[in-house]
Structures are given as C-alpha cells and as structure tokens.
C-alpha cells in the first residue's frame, strides 16, 4: 500500500488530525506526517498532551514516519516517491494561499505541490470562518485543479451526541476521499474517542 501523507498546519482542529493519524495506523496504512511550527502551537492549546507526546506514541507503529517542516530532502518532497495522496488537516488560510499560488517554501507545501504536479489525490480541510473573497477565490482555484476541499461540517442530520462523534464521522469522510475506505460504514458515526483503545 502506498503511504498517505498527512500535513498539519496552523489552524484550529488539531483533534481531527490526531484522530485521522490514529485511524490510518489502526488500518495499517503507511503514514508520513509533517507538521508546521504554528500547528504545534495550536496543538498545545487544544489537545490534552503535547504534540511531542503524540509523536512519540505514533513512532511505535511500524507504519508511521515523520519529517521536520524544513526537511526538504525527505522522500515526500519528490515526485519520484510514490504516495497514495495527501491531506492537510487542518489547513490554514496561509497554506491555502501558498498552494493556490505555487509557493512551496516548506516540506508540507512542497509535498502538497508534488501531489498537484503529479495529479495525485490532495485533500484540504480548511478551518476559518467567516471567509472573505480572497479565501474563497484561493479555494476555488485549488478545486479547479482537482483538490478536494472538505470543510469539517457537522452532520447535523445524524444527530451526533458530541464533538467526538462529529470528528469521527469527518475522519471517516477523509478516509473515503483518500481511498483508504471504500465508503462510509453502516454506523456513519463512531463511538466517541474516549471509548477507543489507547494509541500506539
């Protein structure tokens, strides 16, 4: 199975990234992670443990690899390295703007730019509200290039019982978009993350 690249940029929504990495590793999907410095700062504010703590646990999985944000010699920076696509979750408006205008001055943006030029699956999970015209124009530009733009909208019609179920549902939507899952499960919404087994 080709690895999936997970990029985490500096926007709110760290829990979505955390649960996505957990879901990929549970499915024994090779996962390559790159995280911006701003994302680590947001993580510190939103999550119960530091990013370093989660990273240490994930590294116990044989399916996990991580790279530094300035590690431009990493395999995921090259189009010759085959991947199954990439997701940026959450995706800041700065990252959206950079991608839409061909700027790739760190490993996260370079890996995403590789997906664009090699016509590989690229999913972004933008986190910003309200959106002004430049935000919308940049996302429209990416959508015309084949990027899947997936704002983390709650599935109100499923009457989720809390944040955990909203996040689990959305993570499953991302897995479908990355071709990791063939389709949404019959459950549609998982149990809350507090019911899960401990991470790696």
N, C-alpha and C positions, 0 to 999 in steps of 0.2 A: 504494500500500500504506500502511495506517495505521501510525504509529510504535508501537513497543513501548517501554514504559518499563521501565528496569532500575534497581532500587533496591539499594544495597549498605549493609547495616547492620553494626553492630559485633559480629560473631561470627566464629568461625574458619571458613575455607573460601573465602578470597579467590580461590584458583585457579579455583574454579567460576565465579565472577563474571567473571574475566578471560577464560576460555575461552568463556563464553556471549556476551560482547560481541564477541569475535573471530568466533564462528560467525554472529552476526547480521549483522555488517558484511560478512563474506565472502559472505553470501546477499543483500547489498544491501538489507537490511531497515532502514528508518529506525529509529534507536535513540536514545532520550532517557535520559540517565544522571543519577542523583542519588545522592550518597554522603554518609554521615554522617561526622562528625569521628572518632568511635570506629572506624568502618570503616577510615579511613585509617591509624589507629594499628595496627590488626591487620594491615593490608596491609604496613606497614613491617616487621613481624616475620616474615611468612610468604612474601613474594614477593622475587624477586631484584633488583627495581628498585623505585623509589618509585612511589607512585600518580601523582604528577605526571608522571613519565616515560611511563607508560602513557597517561595522559590526553592528553599532547602528541602521541603517535603516533596515537591514535584520532581526534584532531581533524583529521588529514589526510584522513580519509574524508568525502565529501560527505553520507554517510548518518548522521553522528554529531552529536549535540548534547548538551551537558551543562549542568546547572544547579547552583547552590550550594544547600546544605541549607536556608538561610534565605530563598531567593529565592521568596517566596510569591506574587509576581506572575507567575511563569512560566506558560506556557500549560498545562502538565500539571496545574496546580492548579485548573483549571476544567473542569466537566463539559461545557461547550460545545466544548471542544477534543477532537476525536475521536481516540482511540487504539485500538490493537488489543489492549490489555490491559497488564498489568504483572506483573513478577516481582520479588520481594525475595529476593536471593541473595547471601550467606547472610542469614538472617532471625534476629535476636537475639530472646531471650525478652522483652526490653523492648519491642521493636517488635510482637511478637505480642500482648502485654498491651495496648498502646496501641490497636492496631487492634480488638481484641475489645471494648474499652470505649469506642470512639468518640472517642479522643483523637488529634488531628491537629495537633500544635504545631510541625511542621517540614514541609518540602516532600515528603520521602519518605512520611511518614504521610498527608499531605494528598492526594498523588497516589493512594495506595492507597485512601484513603477515597472518593475520586471514583469509582474502579473499583467499589467496593461499592455506592454510591448509584446509579450509572448501570448497574449489573448487567453490568459488563464482566468479562472474564476476569482473575482475580487468582490468581497462584501464589506460594506462600511456600515457601522451602527452610529449614526450621528446623534450627539447629545447637546442640544441647545434649544432654547425657547425664550421668547419668540424669535423667529427667523426673519432677518431682513433680506432685501433684494439680492445682495451680493452672496449671502449664504445660499439662497435658493438657486441663483444662477450657477454657482460653482457645483452644487449637487446635480443640477440638470445637465451640466456639461459632462460630469462623470457618468451619469446614467446613459447619456447618448454614446459613451464609449464602452458601454456594456457592464458597468459597475452596478451591482445590486445595492441599492440604498435602502436600508432597513431601520427606520427609527423604532425604538423599543416601545411600541404602542401596547398598552394593556389590553388583553382580550376580555373586555367587559361582558361580552355575551356568554362567556363561560363561568361568570360569577366566581372569580378567584377569591380565595379566603384570605389572601395576604400577599405581601411583596414576594415571598419565596415562590409561590405558585406562578406569579407573573413572570419572574425571572426564569424559572424552569421551563415554562411554555415558550418564552422567547428564545432561550438557548436551543430548544428543540427545533424552532424555526430556522435558526442559523445552521444547525447540523444538516437540515434538509437542503438549504441553499448551497452548502459546501459539498453536497453529495455524499455525506457521511451516513445519513439516514435516508431510506427510500421514501419516507413520508411520515407525517405526524402519527403518533401512536394512538390507539383507541382511547387512552386515558386523557389525551390532549394536555392535561395539566398534571404534572408530577406532584407527589407529596412535597412538603416543604423541605428545604435543605437540612433542617435540623434533624430529620429522620434518616439522613444518609449515613453510610459508613464513614469512618474517619478517612481523611485524604491520605495520600501516599506518605 
